[in-house]
Amino acid sequence: MKKRLAGIFLAGIIALNLAACASNTQTGKKNEKTTVSTLYYSTLPEFEKLVESTFDDIDLEIEPSSLSTYNSDTLRRLRNDHGKDLIFTSMLNSAISDYMLDLSANSFTTNFASSVMDIIQQDGKTMWLPMPSVCKGLIINKTLVKDLGKELPKNQQELKELMSAAKTSGKGADDEGFVFAAADIDGISAGEFIISTIVPDFLGTMEGERWTNDFINKKADAKGTLEEPLSFFISLASEGYMDPSCLHLGINQKNAIPVIERMASRKMTICYGYSDILQKIRKANTQDEFVMIPFLSGSGNASWVTATPASYLGANAAITKDKTKLDAVLRVLELFSSPEGQSAILKDTKSDTSYLMEAVEGSGGTNSGLESYEKSGYVYNMNRFSSDIRWLLGSNIVKVCTGDMEMSDALASIDNLNKNGTTNYAEDHTLIGSVDSDMLYENYNTRREETSIGNLYRRFNGRICRSRYCICKRRRHKGFPL
């Protein structure tokens, strides 16, 4: 009897397993999720949660990146079909756009304001969608200002007087006497900061508006026009208030200044940044009062706030090879282009305003001082200038400040880019060798397994030199880990 019952029980288990297998066969891949991958320089937990709760068949995988622009390595992966499915970048150029999916036929592209979409279209095609805008200004330790016997500056002269007082007294200055720095340290951020300083007395005036329109239409030059407007920024470096080499990642490796830490510890009086930086400084120092002020005039003109999309989002054209992946990516982009998606992005990025035509609730940013300027319309949109122009302006003017380039050459180079569209200014792409297959370097795979790039390193015995920093077994100095 027991054997009979055991046999019946076993038969029942087998029948259940067969039924489960049949069920799985009938449903096919219904229970499988499609992974949509991307790189972004900060986490996006709210948007990731929204995507995965809206679509139970999509897994949004966001890998952190140290840069907001696409560098040569990430671009190489994109070019060799190893790029991520969704592409975030703060710098739009043809090198990236050549590998992007044309989104023009999708209705969600019309959800955004035409004023921004018209600017970012390339050859009449919509390759990118704008992230919400981030307003930027000058973050100041108001408590420290009072300790120095000063008031919050209302013009450039008072701003310099405050910097001078901090530098002379040593209060709000670092060990080298610098009192000012920028929270962002790549070329495009440096360019945006430099442009910000010339808005009140030039770009924000009627004369500057006419010049900008002519410049965009390739009828006006930077050389012969921007020298005087740029003098205030140049003076901040020449008078020792800031270290210009710290504004650009490629100029001097000292640039990794811990701005938030120094502002919080009173080792710095002023920094250039946006609301998220302000909130982090406030969190690090709850005793002092920190505020944000706009960019100031030296000639009695209105003060201005500057704004730019936190980034741009597009899709890798390679996903067209996989219909399931393509469908998943387009659904993510459609959700991104909705009020719900933009609200989540606003919270994640601490941005200020969505470019969506439909009203979006909530803002992640608290500028604490810039609101009145935003309401009155004194917000200068950086995306009027291409990201290439902003990048090159930042790179060149930093070199002018460090004595590595003449102003005339710096501005002539910008005019050359604007009129001729050359990309030779950025890097030297001289071919020194080639390999048959792509040498992937991602997720620290060289620390986990044998890789082609690791074998290349060993073959050359580690003697690979990059500027001042080398990977070298024989010389014990700072290098790049592989």
C-alpha positions as CSV (number, residue, x, y, z in Angstrom):
1,M,0.0,0.0,0.0
2,K,2.8,2.4,0.9
3,K,4.6,1.6,-2.3
4,R,1.4,2.4,-4.2
5,L,1.0,5.7,-2.5
6,A,4.6,6.7,-3.1
7,G,4.2,5.9,-6.7
8,I,1.0,8.0,-7.0
9,F,2.8,10.9,-5.2
10,L,5.8,10.7,-7.5
11,A,3.6,10.6,-10.6
12,G,1.8,13.7,-9.3
13,I,5.1,15.6,-9.0
14,I,6.1,14.6,-12.5
15,A,2.8,15.7,-13.8
16,L,3.1,19.1,-12.1
17,N,6.6,19.6,-13.5
18,L,5.4,18.7,-17.0
19,A,2.5,21.1,-16.7
20,A,4.9,23.9,-15.6
21,C,7.2,23.2,-18.5
22,A,4.2,23.2,-20.9
23,S,3.1,26.5,-19.4
24,N,6.5,28.0,-19.8
25,T,6.7,26.8,-23.4
26,Q,3.3,28.4,-24.1
27,T,4.2,31.7,-22.6
28,G,7.6,31.7,-24.4
29,K,9.7,34.7,-23.2
30,K,6.8,36.4,-21.5
31,N,8.5,36.2,-18.0
32,E,11.9,37.4,-19.3
33,K,13.0,41.0,-19.0
34,T,14.7,43.1,-21.7
35,T,17.7,44.9,-20.3
36,V,18.0,48.5,-21.4
37,S,21.5,49.8,-20.5
38,T,22.9,53.3,-20.2
39,L,25.7,55.4,-18.7
40,Y,25.0,58.5,-16.6
41,Y,27.3,60.5,-14.3
42,S,24.9,60.2,-11.3
43,T,22.2,57.8,-10.2
44,L,18.6,58.1,-11.4
45,P,16.7,56.1,-8.8
46,E,13.3,57.7,-9.3
47,F,13.3,57.3,-13.0
48,E,14.7,53.8,-12.8
49,K,11.9,52.9,-10.4
50,L,9.3,54.5,-12.6
51,V,10.4,52.6,-15.7
52,E,10.5,49.2,-14.0
53,S,7.2,49.7,-12.2
54,T,5.5,50.9,-15.5
55,F,7.0,48.1,-17.7
56,D,7.3,44.7,-15.9
57,D,9.3,43.4,-18.9
58,I,12.0,46.1,-18.8
59,D,15.1,46.2,-16.6
60,L,16.7,49.6,-16.8
61,E,20.4,49.3,-16.0
62,I,22.2,52.6,-15.2
63,E,26.0,52.3,-15.0
64,P,27.7,55.3,-13.3
65,S,30.1,57.3,-15.4
66,S,32.7,59.8,-14.2
67,L,32.1,62.2,-17.1
68,S,29.0,63.9,-18.5
69,T,30.5,63.9,-22.0
70,Y,31.4,61.0,-24.3
71,N,35.1,60.6,-24.2
72,S,37.2,58.7,-26.8
73,D,36.8,55.3,-25.0
74,T,33.0,55.4,-24.7
75,L,32.8,56.8,-28.3
76,R,34.9,53.9,-29.5
77,R,32.6,51.4,-27.9
78,L,29.6,53.1,-29.5
79,R,31.3,53.0,-32.9
80,N,32.1,49.3,-32.6
81,D,28.5,48.3,-31.6
82,H,29.5,47.9,-27.9
83,G,27.8,51.1,-26.7
84,K,24.9,51.3,-24.3
85,D,21.3,51.3,-25.5
86,L,20.4,54.7,-24.2
87,I,23.0,57.5,-24.6
88,F,23.3,60.5,-22.2
89,T,25.7,63.3,-23.1
90,S,26.1,66.9,-22.3
91,M,28.0,67.5,-25.5
92,L,26.2,67.1,-28.8
93,N,28.5,66.7,-31.8
94,S,28.5,64.8,-35.1
95,A,31.0,62.2,-33.7
96,I,28.2,60.9,-31.4
97,S,25.2,61.7,-33.5
98,D,26.4,59.6,-36.4
99,Y,25.6,56.5,-34.3
100,M,22.3,57.7,-32.9
101,L,18.8,56.5,-33.8
102,D,16.7,59.1,-35.7
103,L,13.7,59.7,-33.4
104,S,11.9,62.1,-35.8
105,A,9.1,59.7,-36.6
106,N,8.1,59.2,-32.9
107,S,5.3,61.4,-31.6
108,F,6.9,61.9,-28.2
109,T,9.5,64.2,-29.7
110,T,6.8,66.8,-30.2
111,N,6.1,66.9,-26.4
112,F,9.0,69.3,-25.9
113,A,9.1,73.0,-26.5
114,S,10.1,73.8,-30.1
115,S,12.5,76.5,-28.8
116,V,14.9,73.9,-27.5
117,M,14.1,71.1,-30.1
118,D,14.8,73.4,-33.0
119,I,18.3,74.1,-31.6
120,I,19.3,70.5,-31.0
121,Q,18.0,69.1,-34.3
122,Q,20.8,68.0,-36.6
123,D,20.3,68.2,-40.4
124,G,16.5,68.4,-39.7
125,K,16.5,65.2,-37.7
126,T,15.7,64.7,-34.0
127,M,18.4,62.6,-32.5
128,W,18.2,63.9,-28.9
129,L,15.7,64.7,-26.2
130,P,16.5,67.4,-23.6
131,M,16.9,66.7,-19.9
132,P,15.4,69.3,-17.6
133,S,17.3,72.6,-17.4
134,V,19.8,73.4,-14.6
135,C,20.1,77.0,-13.5
136,K,23.6,78.0,-12.5
137,G,25.1,80.9,-10.6
138,L,27.6,81.8,-7.8
139,I,27.3,80.0,-4.5
140,I,28.5,82.1,-1.6
141,N,29.0,81.5,2.2
142,K,26.9,84.4,3.5
143,T,28.0,83.8,7.1
144,L,31.6,84.2,6.0
145,V,30.8,87.3,4.1
146,K,29.4,88.9,7.3
147,D,32.5,87.8,9.2
148,L,34.6,89.6,6.7
149,G,32.6,92.8,7.2
150,K,31.0,92.7,3.8
151,E,27.6,92.4,2.2
152,L,26.5,90.1,-0.6
153,P,28.0,91.6,-3.8
154,K,25.7,93.4,-6.2
155,N,28.2,94.0,-9.0
156,Q,31.6,92.8,-10.2
157,Q,33.5,95.5,-8.3
158,E,31.9,94.4,-5.0
159,L,32.5,90.7,-5.9
160,K,36.2,91.4,-6.3
161,E,36.4,93.4,-3.1
162,L,34.9,90.4,-1.3
163,M,37.4,88.1,-2.9
164,S,40.3,90.5,-2.0
165,A,39.1,90.6,1.6
166,A,39.0,86.8,1.8
167,K,42.4,86.4,0.2
168,T,44.1,89.0,2.3
169,S,42.7,87.8,5.6
170,G,43.0,84.1,4.8
171,K,39.4,83.6,5.8
172,G,37.7,81.6,3.0
173,A,40.9,80.9,1.1
174,D,42.8,77.7,0.5
175,D,46.5,77.2,1.3
176,E,47.5,78.8,-1.9
177,G,45.3,81.9,-1.4
178,F,42.6,80.9,-3.9
179,V,39.1,81.9,-2.9
180,F,37.1,80.8,-5.9
181,A,36.6,77.6,-7.9
182,A,34.1,75.8,-10.1
183,A,32.3,72.6,-9.0
184,D,32.5,71.2,-12.6
185,I,35.9,70.5,-14.1
186,D,35.4,69.5,-17.8
187,G,35.9,71.7,-20.9
188,I,32.2,72.3,-21.6
189,S,31.5,73.4,-18.0
190,A,34.4,75.7,-18.1
191,G,33.1,77.2,-21.3
192,E,29.6,77.7,-19.8
193,F,31.1,79.4,-16.8
194,I,33.2,81.7,-19.0
195,I,30.1,82.5,-21.1
196,S,28.2,83.3,-17.9
197,T,30.6,86.0,-16.9
198,I,30.1,87.9,-20.2
199,V,26.3,87.7,-20.2
200,P,25.4,90.8,-18.1
201,D,27.6,93.3,-19.9
202,F,27.6,91.8,-23.4
203,L,25.5,88.7,-24.4
204,G,22.5,89.9,-22.4
205,T,22.5,93.3,-24.1
206,M,21.1,94.3,-27.5
207,E,24.6,94.5,-29.0
208,G,25.4,91.1,-27.7
209,E,22.1,89.7,-29.0
210,R,22.8,91.0,-32.5
211,W,26.3,89.6,-32.3
212,T,25.1,86.2,-31.1
213,N,22.6,85.9,-34.0
214,D,25.2,86.8,-36.5
215,F,27.7,84.4,-34.9
216,I,25.3,81.5,-35.0
217,N,24.7,82.4,-38.7
218,K,28.4,82.5,-39.3
219,K,28.4,86.2,-40.1
220,A,30.3,87.4,-37.1
221,D,33.6,86.5,-35.4
222,A,34.6,85.9,-31.8
223,K,38.0,87.4,-32.5
224,G,37.9,91.2,-32.3
225,T,34.7,91.1,-30.3
226,L,35.1,89.0,-27.2
227,E,38.4,90.3,-25.9
228,E,36.9,93.0,-23.8
229,P,33.9,91.0,-22.4
230,L,36.3,88.3,-21.4
231,S,38.6,90.6,-19.4
232,F,36.7,90.1,-16.2
233,F,37.1,86.4,-16.2
234,I,40.8,86.7,-17.2
235,S,41.3,89.1,-14.2
236,L,40.0,86.5,-11.7
237,A,43.0,84.4,-12.7
238,S,45.6,87.1,-13.2
239,E,44.8,88.7,-9.8
240,G,45.1,85.3,-8.0
241,Y,41.5,84.7,-7.0
242,M,41.2,81.4,-8.8
243,D,43.5,78.7,-10.3
244,P,42.4,78.6,-13.9
245,S,44.0,75.2,-14.5
246,C,41.5,73.7,-12.1
247,L,38.6,74.5,-14.5
248,H,39.6,71.9,-17.2
249,L,40.3,68.2,-16.8
250,G,43.0,68.2,-19.4
251,I,45.1,71.1,-18.3
252,N,46.4,70.2,-14.9
253,Q,45.7,67.1,-12.7
254,K,45.4,69.4,-9.7
255,N,41.9,70.2,-10.9
256,A,40.1,67.6,-8.8
257,I,39.5,70.3,-6.2
258,P,37.0,69.1,-3.5
259,V,34.8,72.2,-3.9
260,I,32.0,71.0,-1.6
261,E,34.4,70.1,1.1
262,R,36.4,73.4,0.9
263,M,33.2,75.5,0.8
264,A,31.9,73.7,3.8
265,S,35.1,74.0,5.8
266,R,35.6,77.7,4.9
267,K,38.6,77.0,2.7
268,M,36.8,78.7,-0.1
269,T,34.4,81.7,-0.2
270,I,32.7,81.4,-3.6
271,C,32.1,78.7,-6.2
272,Y,30.3,78.3,-9.5
273,G,27.6,75.7,-9.5
274,Y,24.0,74.8,-9.5
275,S,21.3,73.9,-6.9
276,D,22.4,70.3,-6.3
277,I,25.9,71.6,-5.3
278,L,24.3,74.2,-3.1
279,Q,22.3,71.5,-1.3
280,K,25.4,69.3,-0.8
281,I,27.3,72.2,0.7
282,R,24.5,73.0,3.1
283,K,24.3,69.4,4.1
284,A,28.1,69.3,4.8
285,N,27.9,72.6,6.9
286,T,24.7,73.2,8.7
287,Q,26.1,76.1,10.8
288,D,26.8,78.6,8.0
289,E,24.3,80.1,5.6
290,F,24.9,79.5,1.9
291,V,23.1,81.3,-0.9
292,M,23.2,81.5,-4.6
293,I,23.5,84.8,-6.5
294,P,23.4,85.5,-10.3
295,F,26.2,86.6,-12.5
296,L,26.9,90.3,-11.9
297,S,27.5,93.3,-14.1
298,G,30.4,95.7,-14.0
299,S,28.6,98.4,-15.9
300,G,25.2,98.7,-14.1
301,N,23.4,96.2,-16.3
302,A,20.9,93.6,-15.0
303,S,22.2,90.4,-13.3
304,W,21.6,87.1,-15.1
305,V,21.1,83.4,-14.3
306,T,22.3,80.9,-16.9
307,A,20.6,77.6,-17.7
308,T,21.4,74.6,-19.8
309,P,19.9,71.1,-20.1
310,A,21.4,68.8,-17.5
311,S,22.2,66.5,-20.3
312,Y,20.6,65.1,-23.6
313,L,19.2,61.6,-24.1
314,G,19.2,59.6,-27.3
315,A,19.2,56.0,-28.5
316,N,22.0,53.9,-29.9
317,A,21.2,53.1,-33.6
318,A,22.6,49.6,-33.1
319,I,19.4,48.6,-31.2
320,T,17.5,48.4,-34.6
321,K,19.1,45.0,-35.0
322,D,17.0,43.7,-32.1
323,K,13.2,44.4,-32.4
324,T,12.6,43.6,-28.8
325,K,15.3,45.9,-27.6
326,L,14.1,48.6,-30.0
327,D,10.6,48.4,-28.7
328,A,11.8,48.6,-25.1
329,V,14.0,51.6,-25.7
330,L,11.3,53.5,-27.5
331,R,8.9,52.8,-24.6
332,V,11.5,54.2,-22.1
333,L,11.9,57.3,-24.2
334,E,8.2,57.8,-24.4
335,L,7.9,57.6,-20.6
336,F,10.8,60.0,-20.3
337,S,8.9,62.4,-22.5
338,S,5.8,62.3,-20.2
339,P,5.1,64.5,-17.2
340,E,5.6,61.5,-14.9
341,G,9.0,60.8,-16.5
342,Q,10.1,64.4,-16.3
343,S,9.0,64.7,-12.7
344,A,11.1,61.7,-11.8
345,I,14.1,63.1,-13.7
346,L,13.7,66.5,-11.9
347,K,13.9,64.8,-8.6
348,D,16.9,62.7,-9.6
349,T,19.0,65.4,-11.1
350,K,17.9,68.3,-8.8
351,S,17.1,70.2,-11.9
352,D,14.9,73.3,-12.1
353,T,12.6,73.3,-15.1
354,S,11.4,70.7,-17.6
355,Y,11.4,71.6,-21.3
356,L,8.1,69.6,-21.7
357,M,5.3,71.7,-23.1
358,E,2.9,70.2,-20.6
359,A,3.2,71.4,-17.0
360,V,5.3,69.1,-14.8
361,E,4.9,69.0,-11.0
362,G,7.8,69.4,-8.7
363,S,11.3,70.6,-9.0
364,G,14.4,69.0,-7.5
365,G,16.3,72.2,-7.1
366,T,16.2,75.0,-4.5
367,N,18.3,77.9,-5.7
368,S,17.5,80.2,-2.7
369,G,18.2,83.5,-4.4
370,L,17.7,83.0,-8.1
371,E,13.9,82.6,-8.1
372,S,13.2,86.3,-8.7
373,Y,15.6,86.4,-11.7
374,E,14.0,83.4,-13.2
375,K,10.5,84.9,-12.8
376,S,11.6,88.2,-14.4
377,G,13.1,86.4,-17.4
378,Y,16.8,87.0,-16.7
379,V,17.8,83.5,-17.6
380,Y,20.3,83.1,-20.4
381,N,20.1,79.7,-22.2
382,M,23.5,78.2,-22.9
383,N,22.2,75.9,-25.6
384,R,22.1,78.8,-28.0
385,F,25.8,78.0,-28.6
386,S,26.7,74.5,-29.7
387,S,28.3,72.2,-27.2
388,D,31.4,72.1,-29.4
389,I,31.7,75.9,-29.2
390,R,31.3,75.9,-25.4
391,W,33.9,73.1,-25.1
392,L,36.5,74.8,-27.2
393,L,35.9,78.2,-25.6
394,G,36.4,76.7,-22.2
395,S,39.6,74.8,-23.3
396,N,41.1,77.8,-25.1
397,I,40.4,80.5,-22.5
398,V,41.8,78.3,-19.7
399,K,45.0,78.0,-21.8
400,V,45.0,81.8,-22.3
401,C,44.9,82.2,-18.5
402,T,47.7,79.7,-17.9
403,G,49.9,81.3,-20.6
404,D,49.7,78.4,-23.0
405,M,47.8,80.3,-25.7
406,E,47.4,83.8,-27.0
407,M,44.0,85.3,-26.9
408,S,44.0,86.0,-30.7
409,D,44.8,82.4,-31.4
410,A,42.1,81.1,-28.9
411,L,39.3,83.2,-30.5
412,A,40.5,82.5,-34.1
413,S,40.3,78.8,-33.3
414,I,36.7,79.3,-32.2
415,D,35.8,81.1,-35.4
416,N,37.4,78.4,-37.4
417,L,35.2,75.8,-35.7
418,N,32.1,77.9,-36.0
419,K,32.5,78.5,-39.8
420,N,34.2,75.4,-41.0
421,G,33.1,72.8,-38.5
422,T,36.5,71.2,-38.2
423,T,37.0,68.7,-35.3
424,N,40.8,68.7,-35.5
425,Y,41.0,71.2,-32.7
426,A,40.1,68.7,-30.0
427,E,42.5,65.8,-30.1
428,D,45.4,64.4,-32.2
429,H,44.0,61.3,-33.8
430,T,47.2,60.2,-35.6
431,L,47.1,56.5,-36.2
432,I,50.1,54.8,-34.5
433,G,48.8,51.2,-34.7
434,S,45.7,49.0,-34.9
435,V,44.2,45.7,-33.7
436,D,41.8,43.4,-35.4
437,S,39.2,43.2,-32.6
438,D,37.9,45.7,-30.1
439,M,39.7,45.8,-26.7
440,L,36.8,46.4,-24.3
441,Y,37.5,48.0,-21.0
442,E,34.4,48.2,-18.9
443,N,33.2,47.4,-15.4
444,Y,36.8,46.9,-14.3
445,N,37.0,43.6,-16.3
446,T,40.8,43.8,-16.3
447,R,40.7,43.1,-12.6
448,R,38.5,40.0,-13.0
449,E,39.6,38.2,-16.1
450,E,42.2,38.0,-18.9
451,T,41.6,40.7,-21.5
452,S,43.1,41.9,-24.7
453,I,43.9,45.3,-23.3
454,G,45.6,43.7,-20.3
455,N,47.7,41.5,-22.6
456,L,48.7,44.6,-24.6
457,Y,49.8,46.2,-21.4
458,R,51.9,43.3,-20.4
459,R,53.5,42.9,-23.8
460,F,54.8,46.4,-23.7
461,N,56.0,45.8,-20.2
462,G,53.9,48.6,-18.9
463,R,55.9,51.3,-20.5
464,I,52.9,53.4,-21.8
465,C,53.4,57.1,-21.2
466,R,50.6,59.7,-21.1
467,S,51.7,63.2,-20.7
468,R,53.1,63.7,-17.2
469,Y,51.5,60.5,-15.9
470,C,52.8,57.1,-16.8
471,I,52.1,53.4,-16.3
472,C,55.6,52.1,-15.7
473,K,56.9,49.1,-13.8
474,R,60.4,50.6,-13.4
475,R,59.5,54.1,-12.3
476,R,57.4,54.4,-9.2
477,H,55.3,57.5,-10.0
478,K,51.6,58.2,-10.4
479,G,49.9,56.4,-13.2
480,F,46.6,55.2,-14.6
481,P,45.3,51.9,-13.2
482,L,44.3,49.2,-15.7
